[in-house]
Amino acid sequence: MKYVLVTGLLLIVQTLNAQNFSTYPYTAAFDSVIDDYHGVLVKDPYRWLETPIDSSEAVKKWVEEQNNFTQNYLDAPALRKSIQSRLRTLWKSETHGLPVKAGDNYFYLYNDGTFEQSRVYMTKGVNGAPQLLLNPGEWSENNTTAITQIAPSPDGKYLAYAIQEGGSDWRTFKIVALETGKELPETIRWIKYSSVRWLSDGSGFFYSAFFDPQDVNHKNGFFNRRLYFHRLGTQQEEDELVFKGFTSPNWVATCRVTDDGKHLIIYYSDTQNKDAPSRIIVKNLENGNHTIIKEYVVDDFSLGYAYLDNIGSRLFFITSDKAENRKILSINMDNNSKDHLKWKEIIPESEFPILWTNVRGRHLLVHYLEDVQSKVKVFDTKGTYKHTIALPGIGILSGFSGSSKDNETYFSFSSLNRPKSIYRYTVNTNTTELYHRPDLPFEPNDIVTKQVFYHSKDGTKIPLFIMHKKDLEMDGKRPLLLHGYGGFGVTKFPSFQTRWLSWVDFGGIFAMANIRGGNEYGEAWHDAGKKANKQNVFDDFIAAAEYLIHEKYSCSEKLAIAGESNGGLLIGAVVNQRPDLFAAALPDVGVMDMLRFQLFNLGNTTTDEYGVSTKSEDFPYLYNYSPYHNIKNGIAYPAVMATTAANDNNVLPGHSMKYIARLQNAQKANRPILLRVEMEAGHFSGRSKAQLIQQYTDKWVFLIKTLEMDLDK
């Protein structure tokens, strides 16, 4: 790519056509910033907004002005009070994490509905009295410190837990001795996207960490993630480097310790190239020096292999290698076995994708996804089918916590109108019993949920979930919020979300489209929505909106759309392609500049999904749909409120900022174009309950005003 400099500075004063109640904040547009992509000159007048907010007074001032402008538009005291009151009530639902057994103790995260952040509890025995272990609500004045992971040692004597501050993706691990309740002196820093994996004797654990991101040579902190071993009672500086083994800084390693504690499984892959050969290494932990006993290198491993569990010397893996819907393999580490180090197929690929498999009670619990709904089948370790677990209804399951030797395991089950309940499953008797059901501030039976199917532009059949009040009359004029994602093989499950329930509670219809790009129907579904196929994702979503209008659920004047991250990209793209189809849009932490995304934060790890503009074969399709680059002056766009966060380490806030700056200048319709930047938050997790209520109060005020909703109906 060549950089072309053209003299001249254009200062654009943007005015708000809508209702003429104010002017947009001034935004400088540098007409001199032009890039040459394979002979195509592309202007980028708002590049200065890529600068981190805390690094530029000009950017900080612009963000403050945009936030003030947005809050002025959302200033509706009576409406806000009504919305906040109902949100506080709905967010009082209990949340109970799956219990994790270690020794005789059970550990879990819990929120009674009033805590700003979930707390950690322990019981002695499954029915013991809950004991409060950790309360992050005491750690910060603004409740932006959260516990995101808990990992008890196998003997239940220690608990490692991850702290997240201000919504950042960086984690700090600390350890508490449960017998005394005192924290150990060591602190483990610079962890991101990693769990701790304990040795079976509880003397220490493995973890993956990046370099200190303050290091000038690794300032982004996303490269060269290495595997370390931490021994209790020592400082992080003394930790053993267990595995480096990189030929490129883009390679990352993760690990698991087998349930019997005998082996360490290391698998590492190139985050930028799915087709690069990944490696699995098995280390012997019995001799105390972490000796490599076998390394496997297979050219087509890709990122499709993951360790599941073990039974004795037999290790079980799940893979999409030559199986788009995934299959289960095993390998025997016993030197005396006739099939030593030979892969053996246990569960073959089937019509529906395997989400995950757990080994419990010497059986394989295989979680299938059938038309975006859970089904769990039980097999013995030879792959013989035994039975199907009875589930409480149509919805989605997660969990099966525990170890492979445990005969009991726990899972959660939820649906769009019912929060997670936790069940205890006993493997040898095939029995399921309720462990915990939350008290609810609403009646689930008053909410209708259903699944329908529609056809996309190319005839592909797409699932669509719809939720609304059961007594709501369908007259084709109902406010409707359509949600989508469509990328990275991520399945959008019909699971409970308080935010979507609150929208329905206010009289709206909620719809979620299972568009291509996810894993709803296996890797083929994913591939059909990535790289040069990305337009399928947008076509699927547009077709969902057209279906909902045709079936008299709503109309263009009452139809809003929403998506987060890759889903924010989706919203930005379809707003450009079909501005006539939607009345309002909520792109959240979206990837909006598809020509430069790879230069920031985690963008470099997503090029296998999107492609990259520096390649001549990828540039045309990226340029054709990039939300930032396809905004055209003088178009009547829907009302848009883009939301982002200053501490987002995944998607640079500048994506949303540049997008809104350009859209404000281009808007022709009498509809607002707004930006909301949260200063003490990150990409998704870690927000306090107060922050969530504030965020969705703003979103619902925006939609209620824009769609002219009557909350009494």
C-alpha positions in Angstrom: 0.0 0.0 0.0 1.3 3.5 -0.9 0.6 6.6 1.1 -0.4 9.6 -1.0 -0.3 13.1 0.5 -2.6 15.8 -1.0 -2.4 19.3 0.5 -5.4 20.9 2.0 -7.5 20.7 5.1 -11.2 20.7 5.0 -13.0 21.6 8.2 -16.6 20.4 8.1 -19.2 22.0 10.2 -22.0 19.4 10.4 -25.5 20.4 11.1 -28.4 18.2 12.2 -31.2 18.3 9.8 -33.5 16.3 12.1 -35.8 18.7 13.9 -33.1 21.4 13.7 -32.8 21.2 17.5 -29.0 21.6 17.5 -25.8 21.2 15.4 -23.5 18.3 15.5 -20.1 18.9 17.2 -17.5 20.3 14.9 -15.4 17.5 13.3 -12.2 18.2 11.4 -11.9 16.3 8.1 -8.4 16.1 6.7 -8.8 15.9 2.9 -5.1 15.2 2.7 -5.2 11.6 3.9 -5.4 9.3 0.9 -4.2 5.8 0.6 -3.4 3.8 -2.5 -4.8 0.3 -2.4 -3.6 -1.6 -5.5 -4.2 1.5 -7.7 -7.4 2.6 -6.0 -7.1 5.9 -4.1 -9.2 5.9 -0.9 -9.8 9.0 1.2 -9.7 8.7 5.0 -10.6 12.2 6.3 -11.3 11.2 9.9 -8.1 9.1 10.5 -7.2 11.4 13.4 -10.0 9.8 15.4 -8.1 6.5 15.5 -5.8 8.0 18.2 -6.5 6.6 21.6 -8.8 8.9 23.6 -6.5 9.3 26.5 -3.5 10.1 24.2 -5.0 13.2 22.5 -6.6 16.3 23.9 -8.3 16.9 20.6 -9.9 13.4 20.4 -10.9 13.6 24.1 -12.6 16.9 23.6 -14.4 15.6 20.5 -15.6 12.5 22.4 -16.9 14.7 25.3 -18.8 16.9 22.9 -20.3 13.9 21.1 -21.3 12.3 24.4 -22.9 15.6 25.6 -24.7 16.0 22.3 -26.1 12.4 22.6 -27.2 12.9 26.2 -29.0 16.1 25.2 -31.0 14.1 22.7 -31.7 11.4 25.2 -32.7 13.9 27.9 -36.3 12.8 28.6 -36.6 12.7 32.4 -40.0 11.1 32.8 -39.3 8.5 30.1 -35.9 7.7 31.5 -37.2 7.3 35.1 -39.9 4.9 33.8 -37.4 2.8 31.9 -34.8 2.7 34.6 -37.3 1.6 37.2 -38.4 -1.3 35.1 -34.8 -2.3 34.1 -33.8 -2.3 37.8 -36.7 -4.7 38.5 -35.9 -7.0 35.6 -32.2 -7.0 36.4 -33.0 -8.3 39.9 -33.2 -11.8 38.6 -30.7 -14.2 40.3 -27.8 -15.5 38.4 -26.1 -18.7 39.7 -23.0 -20.0 38.0 -22.4 -23.7 37.6 -20.9 -25.3 40.7 -17.2 -26.4 40.3 -16.2 -29.3 42.5 -12.7 -29.5 44.0 -12.1 -31.9 46.8 -15.2 -31.8 49.0 -16.0 -28.2 48.2 -18.1 -26.6 45.5 -17.4 -23.1 44.1 -19.6 -20.8 42.1 -20.3 -17.2 41.1 -23.6 -15.8 42.3 -25.6 -12.6 42.1 -28.9 -12.3 44.0 -30.1 -9.7 41.6 -29.0 -6.7 43.7 -25.2 -7.0 43.5 -23.4 -4.8 41.1 -20.9 -7.6 40.4 -21.2 -11.3 41.0 -19.6 -12.7 44.1 -17.8 -16.0 44.8 -19.3 -18.6 47.1 -18.3 -22.0 48.4 -20.2 -24.8 50.0 -18.9 -27.9 51.8 -20.6 -30.6 50.0 -23.3 -30.1 47.4 -26.0 -29.1 49.9 -23.8 -27.2 52.3 -24.5 -23.7 53.5 -23.1 -21.0 51.1 -20.0 -19.2 52.4 -19.0 -15.9 50.8 -15.4 -16.0 49.7 -14.9 -12.9 47.5 -16.9 -9.7 47.0 -15.6 -7.5 44.2 -18.2 -4.9 45.2 -15.8 -3.8 48.0 -12.8 -3.3 45.6 -13.8 -0.2 43.7 -16.0 2.9 44.3 -17.6 2.7 40.9 -18.1 -1.1 40.8 -16.1 -1.6 37.6 -13.9 -4.4 39.1 -15.2 -7.8 38.3 -14.3 -11.5 38.9 -14.4 -13.2 35.5 -12.9 -16.6 36.3 -12.5 -19.0 39.2 -10.2 -22.0 39.3 -10.0 -24.0 42.5 -7.0 -26.3 43.0 -7.9 -30.0 42.6 -7.8 -30.6 46.4 -10.0 -27.6 47.1 -7.4 -25.8 49.3 -6.7 -22.9 47.0 -8.7 -20.7 44.7 -7.2 -18.8 41.8 -9.5 -16.0 40.5 -9.2 -13.5 37.6 -9.8 -9.8 38.2 -11.0 -7.5 35.4 -10.8 -3.7 35.9 -12.7 -1.0 34.0 -13.9 -3.4 31.3 -10.4 -4.1 30.0 -9.6 -7.5 28.5 -6.4 -7.8 30.6 -6.8 -10.1 33.6 -4.9 -10.2 36.9 -4.9 -13.5 38.7 -4.7 -13.8 42.5 -4.8 -16.8 44.8 -6.5 -17.3 48.1 -5.8 -20.0 50.7 -9.2 -21.3 51.7 -8.2 -22.7 55.1 -7.1 -19.2 56.3 -9.0 -17.0 53.9 -5.8 -15.1 53.2 -4.4 -14.1 49.8 -1.1 -15.5 48.8 1.5 -12.7 48.2 2.0 -13.4 44.4 0.1 -11.6 41.6 0.0 -13.0 38.1 -0.3 -10.2 35.5 -0.6 -9.6 31.7 -3.0 -12.5 31.1 -5.6 -12.3 28.3 -7.7 -15.1 26.9 -6.2 -17.7 29.2 -7.3 -19.9 32.1 -5.1 -21.4 34.8 -4.5 -25.2 34.7 -3.6 -26.7 38.1 -1.2 -29.5 38.7 -3.0 -32.4 40.3 -1.2 -31.9 43.7 -2.2 -28.3 43.8 1.4 -27.0 44.1 1.0 -24.7 41.1 -0.6 -24.0 37.8 0.1 -23.3 34.1 -1.0 -20.2 32.3 -0.5 -18.2 29.1 0.7 -14.6 29.3 1.8 -11.9 26.9 4.8 -9.6 27.4 4.3 -6.6 29.5 2.3 -4.3 27.1 4.4 -1.3 28.3 7.4 -2.9 26.6 8.0 -0.7 23.5 8.8 -3.8 21.4 5.4 -5.4 22.2 3.3 -2.3 22.9 0.0 -3.9 21.8 0.4 -6.9 24.0 -1.1 -9.3 21.5 1.9 -11.1 20.2 4.1 -13.9 21.5 1.8 -15.3 24.1 3.9 -17.8 26.1 3.2 -20.7 28.4 4.4 -20.5 32.0 4.3 -22.5 35.2 3.7 -20.8 38.5 4.6 -22.5 41.7 2.7 -21.3 44.8 4.6 -19.1 47.1 6.8 -17.6 44.4 6.7 -14.3 42.5 5.7 -14.2 38.8 9.2 -13.1 37.8 10.4 -16.6 39.0 7.8 -18.5 36.9 9.2 -21.2 34.5 8.8 -20.6 30.8 7.4 -24.0 29.8 6.9 -23.4 26.1 7.8 -20.7 23.6 8.3 -22.6 20.3 7.1 -19.8 18.0 8.3 -19.2 14.5 6.1 -16.1 14.3 4.8 -13.6 16.9 1.3 -14.5 15.8 1.5 -18.0 17.2 -0.2 -18.6 20.6 -0.2 -21.5 22.9 -2.9 -22.9 25.3 -2.8 -25.9 27.5 -4.8 -28.4 29.5 -3.8 -30.8 32.3 -5.3 -34.3 32.0 -7.7 -35.2 34.7 -5.3 -37.8 36.2 -2.6 -35.1 36.3 -0.1 -37.2 34.3 0.1 -35.2 31.1 0.1 -31.6 29.9 -1.5 -31.0 26.6 -0.2 -28.0 24.7 -1.6 -26.9 21.4 -0.5 -23.8 19.5 -1.7 -22.2 16.3 -1.1 -19.2 14.1 -3.9 -16.7 14.9 -3.6 -15.1 11.5 -3.7 -18.2 9.3 -6.1 -21.0 9.8 -4.4 -23.0 7.1 -1.1 -23.0 8.9 -0.3 -26.3 10.6 -1.1 -26.3 14.3 0.9 -28.5 16.7 -0.1 -30.6 19.7 2.5 -31.4 22.3 2.1 -33.8 25.1 4.4 -33.5 28.1 4.9 -36.0 30.9 4.2 -34.3 34.3 5.0 -37.4 36.4 8.7 -36.8 36.5 8.4 -33.2 37.6 10.4 -31.7 34.7 7.7 -31.3 32.1 9.5 -33.5 29.5 8.1 -33.6 26.0 7.2 -37.2 25.2 5.5 -36.7 21.8 4.9 -33.8 19.4 2.3 -34.2 16.6 2.6 -32.1 13.5 -0.2 -32.6 10.9 -0.4 -30.3 7.9 -4.2 -30.0 8.0 -4.8 -29.7 11.7 -5.8 -26.0 11.2 -7.5 -24.7 14.3 -9.9 -27.6 14.4 -8.4 -29.8 17.1 -9.1 -29.3 20.8 -8.5 -31.5 23.8 -11.6 -32.7 25.6 -10.7 -35.1 28.5 -9.0 -38.3 29.3 -9.8 -41.7 30.8 -6.5 -43.1 32.0 -4.0 -43.1 29.1 -6.6 -42.4 26.4 -7.0 -38.8 25.4 -10.1 -37.5 23.6 -10.1 -34.7 21.1 -12.8 -32.9 19.0 -11.9 -31.8 15.5 -13.4 -30.3 12.3 -10.5 -31.8 10.3 -12.2 -33.4 7.3 -15.5 -33.2 9.3 -17.3 -29.9 8.9 -19.8 -30.8 11.6 -16.9 -32.1 13.8 -16.1 -35.6 15.1 -14.5 -37.2 18.2 -11.2 -38.9 18.1 -9.0 -40.5 20.7 -5.3 -41.4 21.1 -3.6 -43.8 23.5 -0.5 -42.6 25.4 0.3 -46.1 26.8 3.5 -47.4 25.4 2.2 -51.0 25.9 -1.0 -50.4 23.9 -1.3 -51.8 20.4 -2.8 -48.5 19.2 -0.2 -46.4 20.9 -0.2 -42.9 19.3 -2.7 -43.9 16.6 -5.8 -41.8 16.1 -9.1 -43.7 16.5 -12.5 -42.3 15.5 -15.0 -42.6 18.4 -18.0 -40.5 17.3 -18.2 -39.8 13.6 -19.5 -36.7 11.9 -23.3 -36.5 11.6 -26.0 -34.3 10.0 -25.9 -31.8 12.9 -22.8 -30.1 14.3 -21.2 -31.2 17.6 -20.8 -28.2 19.8 -18.7 -29.9 22.5 -18.2 -33.2 24.3 -17.5 -33.9 27.9 -16.2 -37.1 29.4 -18.1 -37.8 32.7 -18.5 -41.0 34.5 -16.5 -42.8 31.9 -19.1 -41.8 29.2 -19.0 -39.2 26.5 -21.8 -36.6 26.7 -22.0 -35.2 23.2 -23.8 -31.9 22.8 -25.3 -31.5 19.3 -27.0 -28.4 17.9 -30.1 -29.3 15.9 -31.7 -26.3 14.3 -30.1 -24.1 16.9 -31.4 -26.1 19.8 -29.6 -28.4 22.2 -29.6 -32.2 22.1 -27.3 -34.2 24.3 -26.6 -37.9 23.5 -24.6 -40.2 25.7 -22.1 -42.7 24.3 -19.7 -45.1 26.0 -15.9 -44.7 25.4 -16.1 -47.0 22.3 -18.7 -44.8 20.7 -21.7 -46.9 21.3 -24.9 -44.9 21.7 -26.7 -45.3 25.1 -29.4 -42.7 25.4 -30.4 -39.0 25.0 -30.6 -36.8 28.1 -34.1 -35.4 28.7 -34.0 -31.6 28.7 -36.6 -29.3 30.2 -37.8 -27.9 26.9 -36.7 -26.1 23.7 -33.6 -24.0 24.4 -29.9 -24.1 24.9 -27.7 -26.0 27.3 -24.2 -25.2 28.6 -21.9 -26.7 31.2 -21.4 -30.3 32.3 -18.9 -29.1 34.8 -16.7 -31.6 36.7 -14.0 -34.1 35.9 -14.0 -37.3 33.8 -14.1 -39.5 36.8 -17.2 -37.8 38.3 -20.5 -39.6 38.0 -22.3 -36.4 38.7 -22.2 -33.2 36.5 -24.0 -29.9 36.3 -25.5 -28.1 33.4 -27.5 -24.9 32.8 -30.5 -24.6 30.5 -32.3 -21.5 29.3 -34.5 -20.1 26.5 -35.3 -16.6 25.3 -38.0 -16.1 27.9 -36.5 -18.2 30.8 -33.2 -17.5 32.6 -30.7 -20.2 33.3 -31.7 -23.0 35.7 -29.1 -25.4 36.8 -29.6 -29.2 36.8 -27.7 -32.1 38.3 -27.2 -35.0 35.9 -26.2 -38.5 37.2 -24.5 -40.4 34.5 -24.9 -44.0 35.6 -28.6 -43.7 36.2 -29.4 -41.2 33.4 -31.4 -39.0 35.8 -31.7 -35.3 35.9 -32.8 -33.2 38.9 -33.2 -29.5 39.4 -30.4 -27.9 41.4 -31.3 -24.2 41.2 -34.0 -22.2 39.6 -33.9 -18.4 40.0 -36.7 -16.4 41.5 -38.1 -14.2 38.7 -39.6 -10.7 38.7 -41.8 -11.6 35.6 -43.9 -14.5 34.4 -42.3 -16.4 31.6 -45.6 -17.8 30.4 -46.7 -14.2 29.5 -43.9 -14.2 26.8 -44.3 -16.0 23.5 -41.2 -17.5 21.9 -41.1 -19.3 18.6 -38.8 -20.4 15.8 -39.6 -19.8 12.1 -37.6 -20.2 8.9 -37.3 -17.9 5.9 -35.3 -17.9 2.7 -32.4 -15.6 1.9 -31.6 -14.0 -1.4 -30.0 -17.1 -2.8 -32.7 -19.4 -1.5 -30.8 -20.6 1.6 -33.1 -21.5 4.5 -32.4 -19.4 7.6 -33.6 -19.9 11.2 -35.2 -17.0 13.0 -36.3 -16.7 16.7 -39.1 -14.3 17.6 -40.2 -13.2 21.1 -43.1 -11.0 22.2 -45.9 -10.6 24.7 -48.5 -13.3 24.2 -51.4 -10.8 23.9 -49.7 -8.6 21.4 -51.8 -8.0 18.2 -49.8 -8.4 15.0 -51.0 -5.5 12.8 -47.8 -4.9 10.8 -47.0 -1.7 12.8 -45.3 -3.1 15.9 -41.9 -1.7 17.0 -39.4 -4.6 16.3 -35.8 -5.0 17.1 -33.9 -7.4 14.9 -30.5 -8.7 16.2 -27.7 -10.5 14.3 -24.0 -11.4 14.3 -22.9 -13.7 11.5 -19.2 -14.4 11.9 -16.3 -16.3 13.4 -18.3 -19.5 13.6 -20.1 -18.0 16.6 -23.6 -19.5 17.1 -26.3 -17.1 18.4 -28.2 -19.2 20.8 -31.8 -18.7 21.9 -30.7 -18.0 25.5 -32.1 -15.6 28.0 -30.9 -12.0 28.0 -32.4 -9.4 30.3 -31.8 -6.7 27.8 -34.0 -8.4 25.1 -36.7 -9.3 27.7 -36.8 -5.6 28.7 -37.4 -4.6 25.1 -40.3 -7.0 24.9 -41.6 -5.8 28.3 -41.9 -2.3 26.8 -44.1 -3.7 24.1 -41.6 -4.3 21.4 -41.0 -7.5 19.3 -37.6 -9.1 19.5 -36.2 -11.2 16.6 -32.8 -12.9 16.3 -31.6 -14.2 12.9 -29.2 -17.2 12.8 -27.5 -15.9 9.6 -24.5 -17.5 7.9 -21.1 -16.9 9.3 -21.9 -18.7 12.5 -21.7 -22.3 13.4 -25.4 -23.1 13.5 -25.0 -25.8 10.8 -21.3 -26.5 11.1 -18.2 -25.2 9.4 -19.9 -24.9 6.0 -22.3 -22.4 7.5 -19.4 -20.4 8.8 -17.4 -20.6 5.5 -20.5 -19.3 3.6 -20.2 -16.0 5.5 -16.5 -15.3 5.7 -14.0 -13.5 3.5 -15.4 -13.1 -0.1 -18.7 -14.7 1.0 -19.4 -12.0 3.6 -22.1 -10.5 1.4 -24.2 -13.6 2.2 -24.3 -12.4 5.9 -25.8 -9.1 4.9 -28.2 -10.7 2.4 -29.4 -13.1 5.1 -30.1 -10.2 7.5 -31.8 -8.0 5.0 -34.0 -11.0 4.0 -34.9 -11.5 7.7 -36.1 -7.8 7.9 -38.1 -8.3 4.7 -39.7 -11.5 6.0 -40.8 -9.8 9.3 -42.4 -7.0 7.3 -44.1 -9.4 4.9 -45.5 -11.5 7.7 -47.0 -8.3 9.4 -44.8 -8.3 12.5 -43.6 -4.7 11.7 -42.9 -2.2 9.0 -39.9 -0.2 7.9 -41.0 2.8 9.9 -41.0 0.7 13.1 -38.1 -1.7 12.4 -34.8 -1.3 14.3 -31.6 -3.4 14.1 -28.8 -4.1 16.5 -25.5 -6.0 16.6 -22.2 -6.0 18.6 -18.6 -6.2 17.4 -18.7 -8.3 14.2 -22.5 -7.7 14.5 -21.8 -4.0 14.6 -20.1 -4.4 11.3 -23.2 -6.2 10.1 -25.4 -3.3 11.1 -23.1 -0.7 9.5 -23.1 -2.6 6.2 -26.8 -3.2 5.9 -27.6 0.4 6.8 -25.5 1.4 3.9 -27.0 -1.2 1.5 -30.6 -0.8 2.5 -31.2 2.5 4.3 -34.8 2.5 3.2 -35.5 -0.8 5.1 -34.8 0.3 8.7 -35.9 3.2 10.9 -33.1 2.9 13.5 -29.9 1.1 14.1 -27.7 0.3 17.1 -24.2 -0.8 16.1 -22.2 -1.6 19.2 -18.4 -1.7 19.3 -18.5 -2.4 15.6 -15.6 -3.1 13.1 -16.4 -0.2 10.7 -13.1 0.4 8.8 -12.5 -2.8 6.9 -9.3 -1.5 5.2 -7.4 -0.8 8.4 -8.9 -3.1 11.1 -5.9 -5.3 11.1 -3.7 -2.5 12.4 -5.3 -2.2 15.8 -5.9 -4.3 18.9 -7.0 -7.8 17.9 -7.6 -6.9 14.3 -4.5 -8.8 13.2 -6.0 -12.0 14.6 -9.1 -11.7 12.5 -7.7 -11.6 9.0 -8.5 -15.3 8.4 -12.2 -14.3 8.9 -12.2 -11.1 6.9 -9.2 -11.1 4.6 -6.9 -8.1 4.5 -6.8 -5.0 2.3 -3.1 -5.4 1.6 -3.9 -8.4 -0.5 -5.2 -7.5 -4.0 -7.6 -10.4 -4.0 -9.3 -9.3 -0.7 -9.4 -5.6 -1.2 -12.3 -5.3 -3.6 -14.9 -7.1 -1.5 -13.7 -5.4 1.7 -13.9 -2.0 0.1 -17.4 -2.8 -1.3 -19.0 -3.4 2.0 -16.8 -1.5 4.6 -19.3 0.5 6.6 -17.0 3.6 6.9 -16.1 3.7 3.3 -19.6 3.2 1.8 -21.4 6.1 3.4 -22.7 8.4 0.7 -23.6 12.1 1.0 -27.2 13.1 0.6 -28.7 9.7 1.5 -31.6 9.4 3.9 -30.1 7.1 6.5 -32.0 5.5 9.5 -31.4 7.0 12.9 -28.2 5.6 14.2 -26.7 5.5 17.7 -23.3 3.8 17.7 -21.9 2.8 21.0 -18.3 2.0 22.0 -16.0 2.1 25.0 -12.7 3.8 25.8 -11.1 0.6 27.2 -12.1 -1.7 24.4 -9.0 -3.8 23.7 -10.6 -5.9 21.0 -12.1 -3.3 18.6 -10.5 0.1 18.5 -13.1 2.8 19.6 -11.9 4.8 16.6 -13.9 2.5 14.3 -17.2 3.8 15.7 -15.9 7.4 16.0 -14.8 7.6 12.4 -18.0 6.0 11.2 -20.2 8.4 13.1 -18.2 11.4 12.0 -18.7 10.5 8.4 -22.3 9.5 8.8 -23.2 12.8 10.6 -21.8 14.7 7.6 -23.7 12.6 5.1 -27.1 12.3 6.7 -30.0 13.8 4.7 -33.0 12.5 6.6 -34.5 14.2 9.7 -33.1 11.4 11.9 -30.3 11.7 14.5 -26.8 10.2 14.1 -25.4 9.8 17.6 -22.3 8.4 19.3 -22.1 7.1 22.9 -18.6 6.4 24.3 -18.5 4.8 27.7 -15.3 5.9 29.4 -15.0 3.1 32.1 -15.9 0.0 30.1 -14.4 -2.4 27.6 -15.6 -4.6 24.7 -18.3 -6.5 26.5 -17.6 -8.0 30.0 -17.0 -6.4 33.3 -19.8 -3.8 33.3 -21.5 -3.2 36.6 -25.3 -3.6 36.8 -25.6 0.2 37.1 -23.6 0.6 33.9 -25.8 -1.9 32.1 -28.9 -0.2 33.2 -27.6 3.1 32.1 -26.5 1.7 28.7 -29.9 0.2 28.0 -31.8 3.1 29.3 -30.0 5.2 26.7 -30.6 2.6 24.0 -34.3 2.2 24.7 -34.9 6.0 25.0 -33.3 6.3 21.6 -35.5 3.7 20.0 -38.7 4.7 21.8 -38.2 8.3 20.6 -37.1 7.3 17.1 -39.9 4.7 16.6 -42.5 6.9 18.4 -43.5 4.0 20.7 -46.4 4.2 23.0 -45.4 2.4 26.2 -49.0 2.1 27.2 -49.7 -0.3 24.4 
